[in-house]
């Protein structure tokens, strides 16, 4: 197995572990909360770029901050918020491959 595949599988299992142990009710609530997160504004992204980040990194940091904040302000942990973001990214990547 390729090292990249092993790393991705390990990450997927870590994400699944975090979300699975929340239980279906809490997972559904966190899903509802994170679905309402809006994309970062151009101004937010530009602030990160002005501080020397690349566009992709600026977007990632902005989204991560939003997911952490939404999770924490609704009684979840930052780790759970980030896990939901990473899970959504994996699903999006798999969807792109199916098309």
ROMIVEX-838765 format. One record per residue: z, x, y of N, C-alpha, C, O in turn. Coordinates in pm, 1 decimal, m for minus. Atoms other than C-alpha are relative to their C-alpha. Example, Ala and Ser with C-alpha at 12.3 -4.5 7.8 and 13.67 -1.06 7.14 Angstrom:
residues 2
      n.Z      n.X      n.Y     ca.Z     ca.X     ca.Y      c.Z      c.X      c.Y      o.Z      o.X      o.Y
      0.0     89.0   m119.0    780.0   1230.0   m450.0      0.0     90.0    120.0     66.5    193.6    118.1
     m6.0    m82.0   m119.0    714.0   1367.0   m106.0     73.0    m77.0    109.0     89.9    m26.1    219.8
//
This chain:
residues 99
      n.Z      n.X      n.Y     ca.Z     ca.X     ca.Y      c.Z      c.X      c.Y      o.Z      o.X      o.Y
      0.0     85.0   m117.3      0.0      0.0      0.0      0.0     89.8    123.9     69.9    191.1    128.3
      6.5    m76.9   m124.0    m84.5    129.0    346.9    132.5     m7.1     74.6    203.0   m107.9     69.0
   m125.0     m5.7    m74.9    206.0    235.5    566.0      4.8   m110.2    107.3    110.9   m167.2    132.7
      4.6    105.5   m102.0     92.1     m9.8    837.5     32.4   m135.6    m61.1    101.9   m217.2     m0.7
    m26.6    126.2     68.8     99.9   m294.6    587.1    147.7    m11.5    m33.5    207.7   m117.4    m15.4
   m143.2      0.5     32.0    448.8   m199.7    473.5     83.2    m29.1    123.9    178.5   m106.8    118.4
    m75.3     20.9   m124.3    571.3   m187.3    833.8    m10.8   m144.4     46.7     88.4   m203.7     89.1
     19.2    138.6    m42.1    421.0   m527.2    915.1     73.8    m97.8    m90.4    132.5   m195.0    m42.9
    m73.5     86.5     92.3    565.1   m685.5    602.4    150.3      8.1     24.3    219.9    m93.4     22.2
   m142.8    m17.9    m27.5    906.7   m540.1    676.9     39.6    m76.6    126.6    143.8   m142.1    129.9
    m27.0     71.2   m124.7    889.8   m679.5   1032.3     m4.2   m151.7    m23.7     81.1   m224.7     26.9
     10.4    143.1     29.2    777.7  m1020.9    903.6    122.7    m49.6    m75.3    171.8   m159.2    m48.0
   m120.3     39.0     73.5   1070.7  m1030.7    660.5    122.8     m2.7     91.0    208.6    m89.7     76.4
   m112.6     m1.0    m94.2   1315.0   m938.6    938.8     m2.7   m125.5     86.9    100.1   m189.9    107.4
     15.6    120.1    m83.0   1180.4  m1217.5   1158.7     35.2   m124.2    m81.1    109.1   m210.8    m34.1
    m26.1    115.3     87.2   1189.1  m1465.2    869.7    148.7    m14.2    m30.1    201.8   m125.2    m33.1
   m143.7      1.6     29.6   1547.2  m1370.2    788.1     77.6    m59.8    117.4    164.8   m144.5     98.0
    m68.2     50.5   m119.3   1661.5  m1436.9   1144.5    m21.7   m150.2     14.3     73.2   m225.7     35.5
     32.1    141.4    m20.6   1483.9  m1770.6   1167.7     47.5    m87.6   m115.6     93.0   m199.6    m92.2
    m41.6     76.7    116.7   1563.6  m1887.2    812.3    149.6    m30.3      3.8    191.0   m142.5    m25.2
   m144.6     19.2      1.4   1937.7  m1838.2    849.9     50.7    m88.5    113.2    168.8   m123.0    117.1
    m37.8     94.1   m105.2   1937.0  m2057.9   1160.5     13.7   m140.7    m57.1     90.3   m221.8     m5.1
      3.0    135.1     55.3   1875.0  m2362.3    943.3   m106.7    m82.0     69.5   m149.3    m48.0    179.8
    112.2     77.5    m53.3   1612.1  m2630.3   1002.3     27.4    m66.8    134.8    m62.3    m75.3    218.6
    m29.5     69.0   m125.6   1791.3  m2813.4   1284.3     m2.5     96.1    118.1    m64.7     67.9    220.5
     m2.9    m97.3   m109.5   1859.9  m2505.7   1497.3   m138.7     59.9     22.9   m178.9     83.2    136.9
    135.5    m52.8    m12.9   1513.2  m2368.1   1424.2    m87.2    m97.5     79.6   m159.6    m56.9    170.5
     78.9    101.5    m68.7   1354.4  m2694.7   1538.2     36.4     m6.2    147.6    m51.0    m21.7    232.8
    m44.1      1.3   m139.8   1563.2  m2690.1   1855.8    m53.3    122.9     74.6   m102.9    110.2    186.5
     51.5   m121.1    m64.9   1468.1  m2329.4   1935.3   m151.2     m8.0     16.2   m204.8     37.2    117.4
    144.5     18.1    m10.2   1103.9  m2411.3   1865.0    m33.7    m89.7    118.0   m125.4    m60.2    194.5
     21.9     91.8   m112.7   1122.0  m2701.9   2110.5     20.7     72.5    133.1    m58.1     56.9    226.4
    m31.7    m73.4   m122.9   1280.5  m2477.4   2373.8   m108.8    101.1     33.5   m153.5    110.1    147.8
     96.5   m106.6    m27.0   1033.0  m2194.0   2333.9   m141.4    m52.9     24.3   m222.1     14.1     88.6
    132.1     57.8    m27.3    729.3  m2423.2   2335.1    m17.1    m32.8    148.0   m129.6    m40.5    197.3
      8.4     35.5   m142.2    813.8  m2510.7   2695.4     m6.2    122.8     91.2    m13.5    108.5    213.2
      5.2   m122.1    m81.1    805.3  m2147.3   2810.7   m141.8     17.0     54.5   m240.3     12.6    m19.1
    129.0    m19.7    m64.9    528.2  m2091.5   3059.3    m37.3    148.0     m2.9     50.1    234.6     m7.1
     41.8   m140.6     m4.9    320.2  m1774.7   3063.8     48.4     66.6    129.1     72.0     m1.7    228.8
    m42.7    m69.3   m122.4    425.8  m1508.5   3314.1   m105.8    m13.2    110.0   m225.5    m23.5     83.3
     92.2      8.8   m112.9    275.3  m1529.9   3658.2    m64.9    135.8     25.5    m16.4    239.5    m19.8
     69.8   m124.4    m35.2     33.0  m1273.0   3790.4     92.0     91.1     82.1     89.2    213.1     65.9
    m92.1    m78.8    m82.3    298.1  m1162.3   4042.1    101.9     74.2    m85.9    130.8    191.3    m61.3
    m96.9    m63.7     90.0    551.0  m1092.4   3765.6    m63.7    116.6    m74.7     m4.3    223.6    m88.4
     69.8   m105.0     74.5    297.9   m893.2   3569.3    m32.0    117.0     92.7    m16.3    233.1     55.0
     33.4   m105.8    m95.7    187.7   m701.9   3879.0    119.7     86.2     35.6    104.7    206.5     57.2
   m120.3    m79.0    m28.4    547.1   m596.3   3949.4     22.3    105.7   m107.2     59.0    219.1    m76.2
    m14.8    m96.1    109.3    562.4   m430.7   3608.3   m109.3    106.9      6.0    m84.2    224.6    m19.9
    112.1    m94.5     m8.5    220.8   m271.9   3657.0     25.1     99.6    112.4     m2.4    218.8     98.5
    m31.8    m88.6   m113.2    330.4   m133.8   3994.4    105.7    102.5    m37.9    112.9    210.1     21.5
   m102.8    m93.7     47.1    621.0     28.7   3810.3    m53.7     93.1   m108.4     22.9    165.0   m172.6
     62.6    m95.8     89.0    372.5    216.2   3592.7    m33.0    m48.2   m140.1    m75.8     31.6   m223.6
     32.2     50.3    133.6    326.0    m10.9   3290.8   m146.4    m40.9     m9.5   m209.6    m76.6     89.9
    133.8     51.3     26.9     m5.6    m97.2   3133.7      6.3   m152.0     m5.8    113.0   m209.2    m27.8
      4.9    146.4     m2.1   m117.3   m460.4   3149.6     60.2    m60.8   m126.3    141.2   m153.1   m117.6
    m50.3     54.2    126.1    m45.1   m525.3   2781.0    152.2     12.0    m10.1    219.3    m81.1    m54.7
   m144.8    m20.6      3.4    305.4   m378.9   2808.6     70.8    m90.8    101.1    179.0   m142.5     73.4
    m58.0     86.8   m102.3    373.4   m575.4   3128.3      9.0   m144.1    m49.5    109.2   m212.0    m27.0
      0.1    135.9     54.5    277.9   m901.2   2957.3    106.3    m12.3   m108.6    180.4   m110.5   m112.8
    m97.8      3.2    109.3    489.0   m817.4   2652.0    143.3     m4.6     53.5    225.1    m82.7      4.9
   m134.7     m1.7    m57.6    797.3   m737.9   2861.7     31.6   m132.9     67.9    141.6   m185.9     52.9
    m22.0    128.1    m67.8    754.8  m1052.6   3072.0     26.3   m112.1    m99.7    117.8   m192.1    m80.4
    m20.3    103.7    101.0    722.3  m1274.6   2765.7    131.6     18.9    m74.5    203.6    m77.7    m99.6
   m126.2    m27.7     70.2   1011.0  m1105.1   2586.1    118.3    m43.9     85.3    211.7   m106.3     34.9
   m108.8     41.4    m90.6   1234.4  m1158.0   2890.6     12.4   m151.4      6.3    123.4   m204.6      8.1
     m1.9    146.5     m6.0   1136.4  m1525.2   2906.2     59.6    m60.9   m127.4    140.3   m153.6   m120.4
    m50.8     52.1    126.8   1207.2  m1586.1   2536.8    148.9     30.0    m15.9    224.3    m54.8    m63.8
   m142.7    m34.5      5.9   1541.2  m1402.9   2554.4     81.2    m93.1     89.2    183.8   m147.0     47.8
    m70.5     83.5    m97.0   1646.0  m1597.4   2862.2      8.0   m145.7    m45.4    113.6   m208.3    m36.5
      1.1    139.5     46.7   1541.4  m1935.8   2721.5     95.3    m18.4   m116.7    168.7   m117.1   m122.8
    m88.3     10.2    116.2   1724.0  m1869.4   2395.8    145.5      6.6     44.1    226.6    m78.1      6.6
   m140.0    m22.1    m39.6   2041.6  m1740.7   2558.4     54.3   m116.3     84.0    169.5   m156.2     67.2
    m48.6    108.9    m85.5   2063.2  m2019.5   2816.7     14.7   m131.6    m75.9     67.6   m228.9    m22.2
    m12.3    121.3     81.7   2043.2  m2275.4   2534.2     87.5     20.0   m123.0     78.7    m55.6   m219.7
    m97.6    m19.4    106.3   2313.4  m2132.7   2309.5    m47.3     81.6   m119.1     22.1     88.5   m220.5
     50.2    m86.1    106.2   2100.4  m1903.8   2094.6     18.8    145.4     42.1     59.0    173.4    155.1
    m10.4   m141.8    m34.6   2100.8  m1525.6   2080.9   m135.8     49.7     50.1   m239.7    m11.3     24.7
    124.3    m61.8    m44.5   1844.9  m1302.4   2246.8    m85.1     38.7   m120.3   m207.6     26.5   m117.2
     70.0    m39.9    121.9   1755.3  m1177.1   1898.4    m78.5   m117.7    m58.4   m190.9   m100.2   m105.4
     68.8    118.0     51.4   1666.4  m1531.3   1791.5   m120.2    m35.2     88.0   m224.9    m75.7     37.6
    111.8     25.7    m90.4   1450.2  m1576.7   2100.6   m115.0     95.7    m23.8   m231.0     54.9    m27.9
    103.9   m100.5     25.4   1263.7  m1252.8   2035.5    m66.0    m24.5   m135.9   m187.1     m7.7   m149.9
     56.1     29.2    132.3   1220.2  m1346.0   1668.2   m101.0   m113.7      9.0   m205.1   m110.1    m56.8
     93.0    112.2    m15.5   1056.4  m1671.9   1773.4   m128.9     45.7     67.8   m237.5      2.2     29.4
    118.6    m54.2    m65.5    819.5  m1484.6   2007.0    m83.7     81.3    m98.4   m205.9     66.7   m103.1
     71.7    m82.6     96.6    728.7  m1236.5   1734.7    m64.7    m85.5   m108.5   m175.7    m56.6   m153.1
     55.8     91.7     99.8    677.4  m1517.9   1484.5   m124.5    m68.8     55.3   m225.4    m80.4    m14.1
    115.3     64.3    m63.3    444.9  m1696.3   1727.8   m117.0     97.4     10.1   m232.1     58.4     m9.5
    105.9   m101.2    m10.6    250.8  m1372.1   1778.9    m66.8     24.0   m135.4   m188.8     38.0   m143.5
     55.6    m18.4    134.7    208.7  m1325.2   1403.5    m88.8   m118.4    m37.0   m198.9    m99.7    m88.9
     80.3    119.1     30.9     86.8  m1683.9   1361.9   m130.4     m0.4     78.3   m235.0    m37.8     25.2
    121.0     m5.7    m83.1   m158.8  m1637.6   1647.7    m98.1    103.3    m54.9   m218.8     79.4    m59.6
     85.8   m104.5     57.0   m290.3  m1316.6   1495.1    m65.3    m46.6   m129.7   m183.1    m19.7   m153.2
     56.4     51.5    124.8   m336.6  m1483.8   1157.1   m104.2   m108.0     28.3   m205.5   m116.5    m41.2
     94.6    105.3    m36.8   m511.0  m1778.0   1322.2   m131.9     62.6     44.9   m238.9     14.0      8.3
    120.0    m67.1    m47.5   m756.1  m1541.3   1493.2    m81.7     56.0   m115.9   m204.7     55.2   m110.7
     70.4    m56.8    113.1   m841.6  m1380.1   1160.0    m70.1   m107.3    m82.8   m171.8    m79.9   m146.5
     59.0    109.3     77.3   m917.0  m1718.3   1000.5   m125.9    m54.5     63.4   m207.1   m117.3     m4.6
    114.8     55.9    m71.8  m1175.3  m1806.4   1262.9   m123.2     82.8    m16.4   m228.2     48.7     38.1
//
